[in-house]
Amino acid sequence: MNSVAPDPSGKPTRVRWTVFSLAFGTSWLLYIHRYAFSFIKPALEEEWGLNNKDLGVIDVFFTLSYGLFQFPLGIATDALGVRFILPILIVVWCIGLALVAWVPGIFGLKAAQFTFGLGQSAVFANINRMSQAWFPVPIRTTLQGLVGVFAARLGGLSAALIFSILLLGVFGLEWRTAIYLLTGIGLVYALLIRVLYRNSPQEHPKVNAAEVAIFEEKPGSGDANSKAPKMTVRQVIRGLKPRALVNLVALNVASILSTIADNIYSSWMPLFVAQVYFMEWKEMGIMSALPLAGGALGGFVGGGLNDWLIRKTGNRRWMRSGVAFAGKGMAAVLIFTALIWFDSPWIFCSILFFVKFFGDWSLTTSWGIITDIGGRATASIFAFNNAVATLGAVLAAFLYGYISHEYGWHTVFVVAGSVYALCALTWLVVNCTIPMIEESSP
């Protein structure tokens, strides 16, 4: 129902920036919660007698549920709306986070991580849907870069600075107490989303007609605010274009490879620092924060770079692919360069700052491409791609746990560099001008 507020002045209201802040905060909170688990891995090893392979298996339980529920919950988002689905997901992931601190033993940790993965599974599909509905087209990719990459990496950085350095290192909190504190913040945020968010500008009581006009797009641009009805699962499947499937496969492969490389920073970096350089909470947080800070900056730069190059050249297809190719390619070169100074922690981790800077500036390209090709099924397509990408996280959990235990951490980074190189080449195949869905499908 349209509830657009009148405004005699004709000036647009600014509710879209409230929505941007909600999306930014969701991405930040998701990652500070997710990365917190990687910081308590050394404590779990000591407390429960686990090794790297055991921790890799526990990570798999998160990844399995994260991937399993991506697509169905993405479809549910397209059908029921972000305002209904997203607060539920946040509550579920907070339950999973709290269980990590409450349940005993390896079986309980597996159950906790499975619940945590379920709650976080379709969150970015929801955020992508928010961006399609609320972010104006000329700056959409820039804002997606801020929300999807910068805020996420800032969350990871905050896990290092706030959780590891401040709460555990400076304040000396027991790690379970710190986990419960993060859980409480998450539950409050879920309520905030429910109260402040609406699924489209037209539905928001504080949005005026001038602000609604900002979101008007040309026909065929995949406007999420159009009056076209939401798509059913049957319509999504029937609307798939055969020539677009190859493009989707290439996008999926790029996402899988990117996830494998990125898993080092999301799941293993603090443990690597603890085992190789024998550092504790504060030092562990600082070293782990360096690549995360690079990733945050890269996410910010990548979104703006996408939009600027597209405006300058008018070539959306090759500017999208070119940014991603250059980023992953530079990450590959730099990670092999960093290995020269593997035994010098400050030099090695400082170079990883630049590895993540270039590696993550390409992540915004994924968001931009999915909104380019997704149309009315954007959340479903995003969720499907994210679900497939979790295959990379499953493989990385086993791979890095096994390799670090049997062959050492140097070999882990050699593998990651090779994966970056393969990912760069794959991006040359992805074409953002091929829509996935025939919008006219009955």
VOTI-749714 format. One record per residue (C-alpha): residue number from 1; x, y, z. Coordinates in nm, 2 decimals. Layout:
BEGIN
{NUM, {X, Y, Z}}
...
This chain:
BEGIN
{1, {0.00, 0.00, 0.00}}
{2, {0.13, 0.34, -0.10}}
{3, {0.17, 0.56, 0.21}}
{4, {0.39, 0.84, 0.06}}
{5, {0.38, 1.15, 0.28}}
{6, {0.30, 1.49, 0.13}}
{7, {0.56, 1.76, 0.14}}
{8, {0.47, 2.12, 0.03}}
{9, {0.83, 2.22, 0.00}}
{10, {0.90, 1.96, -0.27}}
{11, {1.23, 1.87, -0.11}}
{12, {1.31, 1.49, -0.09}}
{13, {1.30, 1.34, 0.25}}
{14, {1.61, 1.15, 0.36}}
{15, {1.48, 0.82, 0.47}}
{16, {1.70, 0.64, 0.22}}
{17, {2.00, 0.73, 0.43}}
{18, {1.84, 0.58, 0.74}}
{19, {1.79, 0.26, 0.53}}
{20, {2.15, 0.28, 0.42}}
{21, {2.26, 0.31, 0.78}}
{22, {2.05, 0.00, 0.87}}
{23, {2.20, -0.20, 0.59}}
{24, {2.56, -0.08, 0.68}}
{25, {2.50, -0.17, 1.05}}
{26, {2.36, -0.51, 0.96}}
{27, {2.67, -0.59, 0.75}}
{28, {2.91, -0.46, 1.02}}
{29, {2.73, -0.66, 1.30}}
{30, {2.72, -0.98, 1.10}}
{31, {3.10, -0.98, 1.05}}
{32, {3.20, -0.87, 1.40}}
{33, {2.99, -1.17, 1.52}}
{34, {3.13, -1.41, 1.26}}
{35, {3.49, -1.31, 1.30}}
{36, {3.47, -1.33, 1.68}}
{37, {3.47, -1.71, 1.65}}
{38, {3.81, -1.71, 1.47}}
{39, {3.96, -1.52, 1.77}}
{40, {3.85, -1.77, 2.03}}
{41, {3.99, -2.07, 1.83}}
{42, {4.32, -2.07, 2.03}}
{43, {4.11, -2.08, 2.35}}
{44, {3.90, -2.37, 2.22}}
{45, {4.20, -2.56, 2.12}}
{46, {4.34, -2.53, 2.47}}
{47, {4.01, -2.58, 2.65}}
{48, {3.87, -2.88, 2.46}}
{49, {4.20, -3.03, 2.33}}
{50, {4.12, -2.96, 1.96}}
{51, {4.36, -2.94, 1.67}}
{52, {4.34, -2.74, 1.34}}
{53, {4.16, -3.03, 1.16}}
{54, {3.89, -3.04, 1.44}}
{55, {3.84, -2.66, 1.41}}
{56, {3.81, -2.70, 1.03}}
{57, {3.53, -2.95, 1.07}}
{58, {3.35, -2.72, 1.32}}
{59, {3.37, -2.44, 1.05}}
{60, {3.21, -2.68, 0.80}}
{61, {2.89, -2.70, 1.01}}
{62, {2.86, -2.32, 0.99}}
{63, {2.92, -2.33, 0.61}}
{64, {2.68, -2.62, 0.54}}
{65, {2.38, -2.44, 0.70}}
{66, {2.49, -2.11, 0.56}}
{67, {2.49, -2.26, 0.21}}
{68, {2.19, -2.49, 0.25}}
{69, {1.95, -2.22, 0.35}}
{70, {2.07, -1.94, 0.12}}
{71, {1.85, -2.00, -0.18}}
{72, {1.52, -2.10, 0.00}}
{73, {1.55, -1.80, 0.23}}
{74, {1.64, -1.57, -0.06}}
{75, {1.32, -1.68, -0.23}}
{76, {1.14, -1.62, 0.09}}
{77, {1.28, -1.27, 0.10}}
{78, {1.16, -1.20, -0.25}}
{79, {0.81, -1.33, -0.15}}
{80, {0.77, -1.20, 0.20}}
{81, {1.00, -0.89, 0.21}}
{82, {1.31, -0.79, 0.40}}
{83, {1.12, -0.64, 0.69}}
{84, {0.98, -0.98, 0.78}}
{85, {1.28, -1.20, 0.71}}
{86, {1.58, -1.00, 0.82}}
{87, {1.50, -0.95, 1.19}}
{88, {1.42, -1.32, 1.22}}
{89, {1.76, -1.41, 1.07}}
{90, {1.94, -1.18, 1.31}}
{91, {1.77, -1.34, 1.61}}
{92, {1.86, -1.69, 1.49}}
{93, {2.22, -1.60, 1.44}}
{94, {2.24, -1.44, 1.78}}
{95, {2.11, -1.76, 1.93}}
{96, {2.38, -1.95, 1.75}}
{97, {2.65, -1.71, 1.87}}
{98, {2.53, -1.74, 2.23}}
{99, {2.53, -2.12, 2.20}}
{100, {2.91, -2.11, 2.12}}
{101, {2.97, -1.98, 2.47}}
{102, {2.71, -2.20, 2.65}}
{103, {2.73, -2.55, 2.50}}
{104, {3.00, -2.79, 2.61}}
{105, {3.24, -2.99, 2.38}}
{106, {3.29, -3.04, 2.01}}
{107, {2.94, -3.17, 1.94}}
{108, {2.78, -2.86, 2.10}}
{109, {3.01, -2.63, 1.90}}
{110, {2.90, -2.80, 1.58}}
{111, {2.54, -2.75, 1.67}}
{112, {2.60, -2.38, 1.76}}
{113, {2.79, -2.31, 1.44}}
{114, {2.51, -2.48, 1.24}}
{115, {2.25, -2.25, 1.40}}
{116, {2.48, -1.95, 1.35}}
{117, {2.51, -2.03, 0.98}}
{118, {2.14, -2.07, 0.94}}
{119, {2.08, -1.72, 1.08}}
{120, {2.35, -1.56, 0.87}}
{121, {2.27, -1.75, 0.55}}
{122, {2.05, -1.51, 0.36}}
{123, {2.14, -1.18, 0.53}}
{124, {2.33, -1.05, 0.23}}
{125, {2.05, -1.15, 0.00}}
{126, {1.83, -0.93, 0.21}}
{127, {2.08, -0.64, 0.21}}
{128, {2.11, -0.67, -0.17}}
{129, {1.73, -0.65, -0.19}}
{130, {1.74, -0.34, 0.03}}
{131, {2.00, -0.18, -0.20}}
{132, {1.80, -0.25, -0.51}}
{133, {1.49, -0.09, -0.35}}
{134, {1.65, 0.20, -0.17}}
{135, {1.99, 0.29, -0.33}}
{136, {1.96, 0.53, -0.63}}
{137, {2.10, 0.38, -0.95}}
{138, {2.37, 0.64, -1.03}}
{139, {2.55, 0.57, -0.69}}
{140, {2.41, 0.22, -0.62}}
{141, {2.74, 0.03, -0.67}}
{142, {2.93, 0.28, -0.46}}
{143, {2.68, 0.23, -0.18}}
{144, {2.68, -0.14, -0.23}}
{145, {3.06, -0.13, -0.19}}
{146, {3.02, 0.06, 0.14}}
{147, {2.76, -0.18, 0.27}}
{148, {2.86, -0.52, 0.12}}
{149, {3.24, -0.49, 0.15}}
{150, {3.35, -0.18, 0.35}}
{151, {3.11, -0.24, 0.64}}
{152, {3.17, -0.62, 0.63}}
{153, {3.55, -0.57, 0.65}}
{154, {3.50, -0.30, 0.91}}
{155, {3.31, -0.56, 1.11}}
{156, {3.60, -0.80, 1.08}}
{157, {3.84, -0.52, 1.18}}
{158, {3.61, -0.44, 1.47}}
{159, {3.62, -0.80, 1.59}}
{160, {4.00, -0.76, 1.61}}
{161, {4.00, -0.41, 1.77}}
{162, {3.69, -0.44, 2.00}}
{163, {3.66, -0.81, 2.07}}
{164, {4.02, -0.93, 2.08}}
{165, {4.22, -0.62, 2.17}}
{166, {3.97, -0.42, 2.39}}
{167, {3.73, -0.67, 2.55}}
{168, {3.97, -0.96, 2.59}}
{169, {4.30, -0.79, 2.60}}
{170, {4.26, -0.45, 2.77}}
{171, {3.95, -0.52, 2.98}}
{172, {4.04, -0.88, 3.04}}
{173, {3.69, -1.02, 3.00}}
{174, {3.65, -1.39, 2.99}}
{175, {3.57, -1.48, 2.63}}
{176, {3.22, -1.62, 2.71}}
{177, {3.12, -1.29, 2.87}}
{178, {3.23, -1.10, 2.56}}
{179, {3.03, -1.33, 2.34}}
{180, {2.71, -1.28, 2.55}}
{181, {2.77, -0.90, 2.52}}
{182, {2.78, -0.92, 2.14}}
{183, {2.47, -1.14, 2.14}}
{184, {2.27, -0.87, 2.34}}
{185, {2.37, -0.60, 2.09}}
{186, {2.25, -0.82, 1.80}}
{187, {1.90, -0.88, 1.96}}
{188, {1.85, -0.51, 2.01}}
{189, {1.95, -0.44, 1.64}}
{190, {1.70, -0.70, 1.52}}
{191, {1.42, -0.50, 1.69}}
{192, {1.56, -0.18, 1.54}}
{193, {1.53, -0.32, 1.18}}
{194, {1.17, -0.42, 1.24}}
{195, {1.07, -0.08, 1.37}}
{196, {1.25, 0.15, 1.12}}
{197, {1.26, -0.04, 0.79}}
{198, {1.00, -0.08, 0.51}}
{199, {1.03, -0.29, 0.20}}
{200, {1.01, 0.00, -0.04}}
{201, {1.01, 0.38, -0.04}}
{202, {0.64, 0.38, -0.14}}
{203, {0.55, 0.18, 0.18}}
{204, {0.74, 0.41, 0.42}}
{205, {0.52, 0.66, 0.61}}
{206, {0.80, 0.92, 0.63}}
{207, {0.89, 0.92, 0.26}}
{208, {0.75, 1.20, 0.04}}
{209, {0.68, 1.19, -0.33}}
{210, {1.01, 1.38, -0.41}}
{211, {1.21, 1.11, -0.25}}
{212, {1.02, 0.83, -0.43}}
{213, {1.10, 1.01, -0.76}}
{214, {1.47, 0.96, -0.69}}
{215, {1.42, 0.58, -0.73}}
{216, {1.24, 0.59, -1.07}}
{217, {1.43, 0.40, -1.33}}
{218, {1.40, 0.34, -1.70}}
{219, {1.19, 0.03, -1.80}}
{220, {1.39, -0.29, -1.80}}
{221, {1.64, -0.17, -1.55}}
{222, {1.54, -0.42, -1.29}}
{223, {1.36, -0.17, -1.06}}
{224, {1.27, -0.33, -0.74}}
{225, {1.01, -0.06, -0.67}}
{226, {0.80, -0.12, -0.98}}
{227, {0.45, -0.24, -0.95}}
{228, {0.53, -0.57, -1.10}}
{229, {0.42, -0.86, -0.88}}
{230, {0.67, -1.06, -0.68}}
{231, {0.80, -1.37, -0.86}}
{232, {0.71, -1.72, -0.75}}
{233, {0.96, -2.00, -0.75}}
{234, {0.80, -2.14, -1.06}}
{235, {0.83, -1.80, -1.24}}
{236, {1.19, -1.77, -1.14}}
{237, {1.27, -2.11, -1.29}}
{238, {1.06, -2.06, -1.60}}
{239, {1.21, -1.72, -1.66}}
{240, {1.57, -1.84, -1.67}}
{241, {1.74, -1.78, -2.00}}
{242, {1.96, -2.07, -2.12}}
{243, {2.23, -1.84, -2.25}}
{244, {2.25, -1.68, -1.91}}
{245, {2.32, -2.00, -1.73}}
{246, {2.68, -2.01, -1.86}}
{247, {2.73, -1.66, -1.73}}
{248, {2.58, -1.76, -1.39}}
{249, {2.82, -2.06, -1.37}}
{250, {3.12, -1.83, -1.44}}
{251, {3.00, -1.59, -1.17}}
{252, {2.95, -1.89, -0.93}}
{253, {3.31, -2.02, -1.00}}
{254, {3.45, -1.67, -0.94}}
{255, {3.26, -1.65, -0.61}}
{256, {3.38, -2.00, -0.50}}
{257, {3.74, -1.92, -0.57}}
{258, {3.71, -1.58, -0.39}}
{259, {3.56, -1.75, -0.09}}
{260, {3.84, -2.00, -0.07}}
{261, {4.10, -1.73, -0.07}}
{262, {3.91, -1.51, 0.18}}
{263, {3.85, -1.79, 0.43}}
{264, {4.21, -1.74, 0.56}}
{265, {4.11, -1.40, 0.70}}
{266, {3.76, -1.49, 0.82}}
{267, {3.85, -1.82, 0.99}}
{268, {4.22, -1.87, 1.04}}
{269, {4.42, -1.55, 1.07}}
{270, {4.42, -1.52, 1.45}}
{271, {4.51, -1.89, 1.49}}
{272, {4.79, -1.85, 1.23}}
{273, {4.93, -1.56, 1.43}}
{274, {4.91, -1.74, 1.76}}
{275, {5.07, -2.06, 1.63}}
{276, {5.35, -1.91, 1.41}}
{277, {5.43, -1.59, 1.59}}
{278, {5.33, -1.70, 1.94}}
{279, {5.12, -1.38, 2.01}}
{280, {4.83, -1.34, 2.25}}
{281, {4.50, -1.13, 2.25}}
{282, {4.63, -0.78, 2.19}}
{283, {4.91, -0.87, 1.94}}
{284, {4.69, -1.13, 1.78}}
{285, {4.42, -0.86, 1.72}}
{286, {4.67, -0.61, 1.57}}
{287, {4.82, -0.86, 1.32}}
{288, {4.47, -0.99, 1.22}}
{289, {4.34, -0.64, 1.19}}
{290, {4.60, -0.53, 0.92}}
{291, {4.45, -0.73, 0.63}}
{292, {4.10, -0.66, 0.74}}
{293, {4.17, -0.29, 0.73}}
{294, {4.30, -0.33, 0.38}}
{295, {3.98, -0.51, 0.29}}
{296, {3.77, -0.24, 0.43}}
{297, {3.95, 0.03, 0.23}}
{298, {3.94, -0.19, -0.08}}
{299, {3.56, -0.24, -0.05}}
{300, {3.52, 0.14, -0.04}}
{301, {3.74, 0.21, -0.34}}
{302, {3.60, -0.08, -0.55}}
{303, {3.25, 0.04, -0.54}}
{304, {3.34, 0.40, -0.64}}
{305, {3.58, 0.27, -0.90}}
{306, {3.30, 0.06, -1.06}}
{307, {3.07, 0.35, -1.09}}
{308, {3.34, 0.60, -1.21}}
{309, {3.47, 0.37, -1.48}}
{310, {3.12, 0.29, -1.61}}
{311, {3.03, 0.66, -1.62}}
{312, {3.36, 0.75, -1.80}}
{313, {3.36, 0.47, -2.06}}
{314, {2.99, 0.37, -2.09}}
{315, {3.11, 0.01, -2.10}}
{316, {2.95, -0.16, -1.81}}
{317, {3.04, -0.52, -1.92}}
{318, {3.42, -0.47, -1.93}}
{319, {3.45, -0.22, -1.65}}
{320, {3.28, -0.46, -1.41}}
{321, {3.50, -0.76, -1.52}}
{322, {3.81, -0.54, -1.55}}
{323, {3.80, -0.41, -1.19}}
{324, {3.75, -0.77, -1.06}}
{325, {4.03, -0.91, -1.28}}
{326, {4.28, -0.64, -1.18}}
{327, {4.20, -0.68, -0.81}}
{328, {4.23, -1.05, -0.78}}
{329, {4.54, -1.05, -1.01}}
{330, {4.72, -0.79, -0.79}}
{331, {4.62, -0.99, -0.48}}
{332, {4.79, -1.30, -0.63}}
{333, {5.11, -1.11, -0.71}}
{334, {5.13, -0.96, -0.36}}
{335, {5.06, -1.27, -0.16}}
{336, {5.35, -1.45, -0.33}}
{337, {5.56, -1.14, -0.27}}
{338, {5.47, -1.14, 0.10}}
{339, {5.59, -1.50, 0.14}}
{340, {5.95, -1.37, 0.10}}
{341, {5.91, -1.21, 0.44}}
{342, {5.70, -1.49, 0.60}}
{343, {5.93, -1.51, 0.91}}
{344, {5.89, -1.13, 0.98}}
{345, {5.54, -1.09, 1.12}}
{346, {5.51, -0.71, 1.08}}
{347, {5.63, -0.71, 0.72}}
{348, {5.43, -1.02, 0.62}}
{349, {5.10, -0.90, 0.78}}
{350, {5.15, -0.54, 0.64}}
{351, {5.18, -0.68, 0.29}}
{352, {4.86, -0.87, 0.36}}
{353, {4.69, -0.53, 0.41}}
{354, {4.75, -0.47, 0.04}}
{355, {4.66, -0.82, -0.06}}
{356, {4.32, -0.77, 0.10}}
{357, {4.29, -0.42, -0.04}}
{358, {4.31, -0.54, -0.40}}
{359, {4.13, -0.87, -0.33}}
{360, {3.83, -0.70, -0.18}}
{361, {3.79, -0.41, -0.42}}
{362, {3.66, -0.67, -0.67}}
{363, {3.39, -0.80, -0.43}}
{364, {3.17, -0.50, -0.50}}
{365, {3.17, -0.61, -0.86}}
{366, {2.97, -0.92, -0.76}}
{367, {2.70, -0.71, -0.59}}
{368, {2.68, -0.48, -0.89}}
{369, {2.66, -0.76, -1.14}}
{370, {2.38, -0.94, -0.95}}
{371, {2.17, -0.62, -0.93}}
{372, {2.25, -0.57, -1.30}}
{373, {2.12, -0.92, -1.40}}
{374, {1.88, -1.01, -1.12}}
{375, {1.56, -0.80, -1.19}}
{376, {1.27, -0.90, -0.98}}
{377, {1.45, -1.21, -0.86}}
{378, {1.76, -1.02, -0.73}}
{379, {1.75, -1.17, -0.38}}
{380, {1.70, -1.52, -0.51}}
{381, {1.99, -1.49, -0.76}}
{382, {2.21, -1.33, -0.49}}
{383, {2.12, -1.61, -0.25}}
{384, {2.19, -1.88, -0.51}}
{385, {2.53, -1.73, -0.59}}
{386, {2.61, -1.70, -0.22}}
{387, {2.49, -2.06, -0.15}}
{388, {2.72, -2.19, -0.43}}
{389, {3.01, -1.98, -0.30}}
{390, {2.98, -2.16, 0.03}}
{391, {3.12, -2.47, -0.14}}
{392, {3.44, -2.27, -0.14}}
{393, {3.41, -2.22, 0.23}}
{394, {3.35, -2.59, 0.29}}
{395, {3.65, -2.68, 0.08}}
{396, {3.87, -2.41, 0.25}}
{397, {3.77, -2.53, 0.60}}
{398, {3.89, -2.88, 0.53}}
{399, {4.18, -2.77, 0.31}}
{400, {4.33, -2.51, 0.53}}
{401, {4.28, -2.71, 0.85}}
{402, {4.45, -3.01, 0.69}}
{403, {4.73, -2.83, 0.52}}
{404, {4.82, -2.61, 0.82}}
{405, {4.83, -2.92, 1.04}}
{406, {5.02, -3.15, 0.80}}
{407, {5.24, -2.91, 0.59}}
{408, {5.24, -2.58, 0.78}}
{409, {5.11, -2.23, 0.73}}
{410, {5.35, -2.13, 0.45}}
{411, {5.18, -2.38, 0.22}}
{412, {4.84, -2.24, 0.31}}
{413, {4.93, -1.90, 0.17}}
{414, {5.08, -2.06, -0.14}}
{415, {4.75, -2.22, -0.21}}
{416, {4.56, -1.89, -0.14}}
{417, {4.78, -1.71, -0.39}}
{418, {4.72, -1.97, -0.66}}
{419, {4.34, -1.94, -0.60}}
{420, {4.36, -1.56, -0.64}}
{421, {4.52, -1.61, -0.98}}
{422, {4.26, -1.85, -1.10}}
{423, {3.98, -1.62, -0.97}}
{424, {4.12, -1.33, -1.17}}
{425, {4.11, -1.53, -1.49}}
{426, {3.75, -1.64, -1.43}}
{427, {3.62, -1.29, -1.40}}
{428, {3.71, -1.23, -1.77}}
{429, {3.43, -1.47, -1.86}}
{430, {3.15, -1.30, -1.65}}
{431, {2.92, -1.07, -1.85}}
{432, {2.70, -0.83, -1.65}}
{433, {2.49, -0.74, -1.96}}
{434, {2.31, -1.08, -1.98}}
{435, {1.99, -1.07, -1.77}}
{436, {1.91, -1.39, -1.58}}
{437, {1.53, -1.36, -1.59}}
{438, {1.28, -1.27, -1.86}}
{439, {1.08, -1.01, -1.68}}
{440, {0.78, -1.08, -1.91}}
{441, {0.76, -1.45, -1.80}}
{442, {0.41, -1.54, -1.70}}
